[in-house]
Amino acid sequence: MPSQPLGMGSLFYPTHEELYSLQMEIRQIHMVQSNHAERISRIEKRNANDATIKSVWNSPFASALGGTPQHGRYPFYPTSSPFVCRSRR
């Protein structure tokens, strides 16, 4: 709050308390900005690590990493099961 009303051409002389309050608010803003910068940095680092991990699956070696041979080489027939007992005629 100003110590006197402002008008055209009038001067503003802040009190000691007003200056101190302004200084504390600026310090608080600085701390919040610093915390946000650290959080953004951690998120960007995590995203970069995630992208690195995902890029392994797009590499030439992805076929070697992509599952067991049963999924890639051999056809899967869901109707034939080793647990189904078939009678011989």
LOMARMAR-948654 format. One record per residue: x, y, z of N, C-alpha, C in turn; residue number from 0. Coordinates in steps of 0.02 Angstrom, whole numbers. Layout:
n.px=X n.py=Y n.pz=Z ca.px=X ca.py=Y ca.pz=Z c.px=X c.py=Y c.pz=Z n=NUM
...
END
This chain:
n.px=42 n.py=-59 n.pz=0 ca.px=0 ca.py=0 ca.pz=0 c.px=44 c.py=62 c.pz=0 n=0
n.px=28 n.py=108 n.pz=-42 ca.px=68 ca.py=170 ca.pz=-43 c.px=53 c.py=212 c.pz=19 n=1
n.px=104 n.py=249 n.pz=39 ca.px=95 ca.py=290 ca.pz=99 c.px=55 c.py=353 c.pz=84 n=2
n.px=48 n.py=372 n.pz=21 ca.px=7 ca.py=429 ca.pz=3 c.px=-24 c.py=415 c.pz=-66 n=3
n.px=-82 n.py=445 n.pz=-81 ca.px=-114 ca.py=431 ca.pz=-145 c.px=-73 c.py=457 c.pz=-203 n=4
n.px=-77 n.py=420 n.pz=-259 ca.px=-40 ca.py=440 ca.pz=-318 c.px=-85 c.py=481 c.pz=-364 n=5
n.px=-57 n.py=532 n.pz=-392 ca.px=-92 ca.py=573 ca.pz=-441 c.px=-43 c.py=591 c.pz=-495 n=6
n.px=-66 n.py=626 n.pz=-544 ca.px=-22 ca.py=647 ca.pz=-597 c.px=31 c.py=694 c.pz=-570 n=7
n.px=94 n.py=677 n.pz=-580 ca.px=149 ca.py=719 ca.pz=-558 c.px=168 c.py=713 c.pz=-485 n=8
n.px=132 n.py=672 n.pz=-446 ca.px=150 ca.py=665 ca.pz=-376 c.px=204 c.py=612 c.pz=-369 n=9
n.px=244 n.py=618 n.pz=-317 ca.px=298 ca.py=571 ca.pz=-304 c.px=276 c.py=519 c.pz=-253 n=10
n.px=305 n.py=460 n.pz=-258 ca.px=289 ca.py=405 ca.pz=-213 c.px=351 c.py=391 c.pz=-171 n=11
n.px=344 n.py=395 n.pz=-106 ca.px=399 ca.py=379 ca.pz=-60 c.px=377 c.py=319 c.pz=-18 n=12
n.px=402 n.py=260 n.pz=-34 ca.px=381 ca.py=201 ca.pz=5 c.px=412 c.py=203 c.pz=75 n=13
n.px=376 n.py=174 n.pz=120 ca.px=401 ca.py=169 ca.pz=189 c.px=450 c.py=111 c.pz=193 n=14
n.px=483 n.py=107 n.pz=250 ca.px=531 ca.py=53 ca.pz=261 c.px=496 c.py=-14 c.pz=259 n=15
n.px=436 n.py=-18 n.pz=289 ca.px=398 ca.py=-81 ca.pz=290 c.px=378 c.py=-102 c.pz=220 n=16
n.px=359 n.py=-54 n.pz=178 ca.px=340 ca.py=-69 ca.pz=109 c.px=399 c.py=-96 c.pz=69 n=17
n.px=457 n.py=-65 n.pz=78 ca.px=517 ca.py=-89 ca.pz=44 c.px=536 c.py=-159 c.pz=68 n=18
n.px=531 n.py=-170 n.pz=133 ca.px=547 ca.py=-236 ca.pz=160 c.px=498 c.py=-289 c.pz=133 n=19
n.px=434 n.py=-272 n.pz=131 ca.px=383 ca.py=-318 ca.pz=105 c.px=397 c.py=-334 c.pz=31 n=20
n.px=414 n.py=-284 n.pz=-8 ca.px=431 ca.py=-294 ca.pz=-78 c.px=492 c.py=-340 c.pz=-86 n=21
n.px=543 n.py=-328 n.pz=-45 ca.px=603 ca.py=-369 ca.pz=-47 c.px=588 c.py=-443 c.pz=-30 n=22
n.px=545 n.py=-454 n.pz=20 ca.px=527 ca.py=-522 ca.pz=39 c.px=487 c.py=-556 c.pz=-17 n=23
n.px=442 n.py=-519 n.pz=-48 ca.px=404 ca.py=-548 ca.pz=-104 c.px=449 c.py=-566 c.pz=-162 n=24
n.px=498 n.py=-525 n.pz=-177 ca.px=545 ca.py=-539 ca.pz=-231 c.px=587 c.py=-601 c.pz=-214 n=25
n.px=608 n.py=-608 n.pz=-152 ca.px=645 ca.py=-667 ca.pz=-131 c.px=603 c.py=-730 c.pz=-138 n=26
n.px=539 n.py=-725 n.pz=-119 ca.px=495 ca.py=-783 ca.pz=-124 c.px=485 c.py=-802 c.pz=-198 n=27
n.px=475 n.py=-753 n.pz=-241 ca.px=468 ca.py=-767 ca.pz=-312 c.px=531 c.py=-800 c.pz=-339 n=28
n.px=589 n.py=-777 n.pz=-317 ca.px=652 ca.py=-806 ca.pz=-339 c.px=657 c.py=-880 c.pz=-317 n=29
n.px=637 n.py=-894 n.pz=-255 ca.px=640 ca.py=-963 ca.pz=-231 c.px=592 c.py=-1009 c.pz=-270 n=30
n.px=532 n.py=-984 n.pz=-284 ca.px=484 ca.py=-1024 ca.pz=-323 c.px=510 c.py=-1037 c.pz=-393 n=31
n.px=539 n.py=-986 n.pz=-425 ca.px=567 ca.py=-995 ca.pz=-492 c.px=624 c.py=-1044 c.pz=-491 n=32
n.px=665 n.py=-1042 n.pz=-439 ca.px=721 ca.py=-1089 ca.pz=-433 c.px=695 c.py=-1160 c.pz=-425 n=33
n.px=645 n.py=-1170 n.pz=-383 ca.px=615 ca.py=-1236 ca.pz=-374 c.px=585 c.py=-1262 c.pz=-439 n=34
n.px=551 n.py=-1219 n.pz=-475 ca.px=521 ca.py=-1239 ca.pz=-539 c.px=575 c.py=-1258 c.pz=-589 n=35
n.px=629 n.py=-1220 n.pz=-591 ca.px=684 ca.py=-1235 ca.pz=-637 c.px=714 c.py=-1304 c.pz=-622 n=36
n.px=722 n.py=-1320 n.pz=-558 ca.px=749 ca.py=-1385 ca.pz=-539 c.px=700 c.py=-1441 c.pz=-559 n=37
n.px=636 n.py=-1431 n.pz=-548 ca.px=587 ca.py=-1482 ca.pz=-566 c.px=585 c.py=-1493 c.pz=-641 n=38
n.px=586 n.py=-1439 n.pz=-679 ca.px=586 ca.py=-1444 ca.pz=-752 c.px=648 c.py=-1481 c.pz=-775 n=39
n.px=705 n.py=-1466 n.pz=-745 ca.px=767 ca.py=-1501 ca.pz=-763 c.px=762 c.py=-1575 c.pz=-750 n=40
n.px=734 n.py=-1595 n.pz=-693 ca.px=726 ca.py=-1667 ca.pz=-678 c.px=678 c.py=-1700 c.pz=-728 n=41
n.px=624 n.py=-1666 n.pz=-745 ca.px=576 ca.py=-1694 ca.pz=-792 c.px=608 c.py=-1702 c.pz=-861 n=42
n.px=645 n.py=-1652 n.pz=-883 ca.px=678 ca.py=-1656 ca.pz=-948 c.px=729 c.py=-1713 c.pz=-949 n=43
n.px=765 n.py=-1722 n.pz=-893 ca.px=814 ca.py=-1776 ca.pz=-890 c.px=778 c.py=-1844 c.pz=-892 n=44
n.px=722 n.py=-1850 n.pz=-856 ca.px=684 ca.py=-1912 ca.pz=-856 c.px=657 c.py=-1927 c.pz=-927 n=45
n.px=632 n.py=-1875 n.pz=-961 ca.px=606 ca.py=-1884 ca.pz=-1029 c.px=662 c.py=-1905 c.pz=-1076 n=46
n.px=722 n.py=-1877 n.pz=-1067 ca.px=778 ca.py=-1896 ca.pz=-1109 c.px=797 c.py=-1969 c.pz=-1097 n=47
n.px=796 n.py=-1990 n.pz=-1033 ca.px=812 ca.py=-2060 ca.pz=-1017 c.px=759 c.py=-2107 c.pz=-1046 n=48
n.px=696 n.py=-2087 n.pz=-1042 ca.px=642 ca.py=-2128 ca.pz=-1071 c.px=650 c.py=-2134 c.pz=-1146 n=49
n.px=669 n.py=-2079 n.pz=-1179 ca.px=678 ca.py=-2080 ca.pz=-1251 c.px=737 c.py=-2126 c.pz=-1269 n=50
n.px=789 n.py=-2126 n.pz=-1228 ca.px=846 ca.py=-2169 ca.pz=-1241 c.px=826 c.py=-2242 c.pz=-1236 n=51
n.px=787 n.py=-2258 n.pz=-1185 ca.px=764 ca.py=-2327 ca.pz=-1176 c.px=720 c.py=-2348 c.pz=-1235 n=52
n.px=674 n.py=-2304 n.pz=-1256 ca.px=629 ca.py=-2320 ca.pz=-1311 c.px=668 c.py=-2327 c.pz=-1376 n=53
n.px=722 n.py=-2290 n.pz=-1385 ca.px=759 ca.py=-2294 ca.pz=-1448 c.px=792 c.py=-2362 c.pz=-1456 n=54
n.px=803 n.py=-2399 n.pz=-1402 ca.px=831 ca.py=-2466 ca.pz=-1408 c.px=784 c.py=-2510 c.pz=-1447 n=55
n.px=718 n.py=-2501 n.pz=-1438 ca.px=669 ca.py=-2542 ca.pz=-1473 c.px=664 c.py=-2524 c.pz=-1547 n=56
n.px=689 n.py=-2466 n.pz=-1567 ca.px=688 ca.py=-2447 ca.pz=-1637 c.px=756 c.py=-2459 c.pz=-1670 n=57
n.px=800 n.py=-2491 n.pz=-1635 ca.px=867 ca.py=-2503 ca.pz=-1662 c.px=867 c.py=-2564 c.pz=-1707 n=58
n.px=922 n.py=-2577 n.pz=-1742 ca.px=927 ca.py=-2637 ca.pz=-1784 c.px=924 c.py=-2701 c.pz=-1742 n=59
n.px=936 n.py=-2697 n.pz=-1677 ca.px=935 ca.py=-2755 ca.pz=-1634 c.px=867 c.py=-2768 c.pz=-1604 n=60
n.px=817 n.py=-2730 n.pz=-1624 ca.px=750 ca.py=-2737 ca.pz=-1594 c.px=722 c.py=-2807 c.pz=-1606 n=61
n.px=738 n.py=-2837 n.pz=-1663 ca.px=711 ca.py=-2904 ca.pz=-1676 c.px=740 c.py=-2955 c.pz=-1627 n=62
n.px=801 n.py=-2944 n.pz=-1606 ca.px=831 ca.py=-2990 ca.pz=-1557 c.px=802 c.py=-2979 c.pz=-1488 n=63
n.px=777 n.py=-2920 n.pz=-1475 ca.px=749 ca.py=-2904 ca.pz=-1410 c.px=674 c.py=-2917 c.pz=-1408 n=64
n.px=643 n.py=-2929 n.pz=-1464 ca.px=570 ca.py=-2929 ca.pz=-1468 c.px=536 c.py=-2994 c.pz=-1455 n=65
n.px=548 n.py=-3026 n.pz=-1401 ca.px=508 ca.py=-3084 ca.pz=-1383 c.px=544 c.py=-3150 c.pz=-1394 n=66
n.px=507 n.py=-3202 n.pz=-1383 ca.px=535 ca.py=-3270 ca.pz=-1389 c.px=526 c.py=-3295 c.pz=-1460 n=67
n.px=562 n.py=-3347 n.pz=-1479 ca.px=555 ca.py=-3374 ca.pz=-1547 c.px=484 c.py=-3398 c.pz=-1562 n=68
n.px=447 n.py=-3420 n.pz=-1512 ca.px=379 ca.py=-3443 ca.pz=-1524 c.px=335 c.py=-3387 c.pz=-1552 n=69
n.px=349 n.py=-3326 n.pz=-1532 ca.px=309 ca.py=-3270 ca.pz=-1555 c.px=330 c.py=-3247 c.pz=-1624 n=70
n.px=392 n.py=-3257 n.pz=-1642 ca.px=416 ca.py=-3230 ca.pz=-1704 c.px=420 c.py=-3281 c.pz=-1760 n=71
n.px=442 n.py=-3341 n.pz=-1748 ca.px=456 ca.py=-3388 ca.pz=-1802 c.px=400 c.py=-3439 c.pz=-1814 n=72
n.px=370 n.py=-3463 n.pz=-1761 ca.px=323 ca.py=-3518 ca.pz=-1767 c.px=252 c.py=-3492 c.pz=-1764 n=73
n.px=208 n.py=-3519 n.pz=-1807 ca.px=138 ca.py=-3497 ca.pz=-1803 c.px=105 c.py=-3523 c.pz=-1740 n=74
n.px=58 n.py=-3485 n.pz=-1717 ca.px=21 ca.py=-3503 ca.pz=-1657 c.px=-49 c.py=-3524 c.pz=-1676 n=75
n.px=-68 n.py=-3584 n.pz=-1658 ca.px=-134 ca.py=-3610 ca.pz=-1674 c.px=-172 c.py=-3619 c.pz=-1608 n=76
n.px=-217 n.py=-3573 n.pz=-1592 ca.px=-252 ca.py=-3577 ca.pz=-1528 c.px=-298 c.py=-3637 c.pz=-1522 n=77
n.px=-319 n.py=-3667 n.pz=-1578 ca.px=-365 ca.py=-3723 ca.pz=-1573 c.px=-328 c.py=-3788 c.pz=-1555 n=78
n.px=-264 n.py=-3791 n.pz=-1570 ca.px=-227 ca.py=-3851 ca.pz=-1552 c.px=-192 c.py=-3840 c.pz=-1486 n=79
n.px=-210 n.py=-3878 n.pz=-1436 ca.px=-182 ca.py=-3870 ca.pz=-1370 c.px=-154 c.py=-3937 c.pz=-1348 n=80
n.px=-97 n.py=-3938 n.pz=-1315 ca.px=-70 ca.py=-4001 ca.pz=-1292 c.px=-112 c.py=-4031 c.pz=-1235 n=81
n.px=-158 n.py=-3992 n.pz=-1208 ca.px=-199 ca.py=-4015 ca.pz=-1152 c.px=-266 c.py=-4045 c.pz=-1174 n=82
n.px=-280 n.py=-4042 n.pz=-1239 ca.px=-342 ca.py=-4069 ca.pz=-1264 c.px=-331 c.py=-4143 c.pz=-1279 n=83
n.px=-373 n.py=-4184 n.pz=-1251 ca.px=-368 ca.py=-4256 ca.pz=-1262 c.px=-410 c.py=-4275 c.pz=-1323 n=84
n.px=-378 n.py=-4304 n.pz=-1372 ca.px=-412 ca.py=-4325 ca.pz=-1433 c.px=-416 c.py=-4401 c.pz=-1434 n=85
n.px=-474 n.py=-4424 n.pz=-1448 ca.px=-482 ca.py=-4497 ca.pz=-1451 c.px=-462 c.py=-4522 c.pz=-1520 n=86
n.px=-432 n.py=-4581 n.pz=-1522 ca.px=-411 ca.py=-4610 ca.pz=-1586 c.px=-466 c.py=-4656 c.pz=-1611 n=87
n.px=-483 n.py=-4652 n.pz=-1672 ca.px=-534 ca.py=-4695 ca.pz=-1700 c.px=-505 c.py=-4741 c.pz=-1751 n=88
END
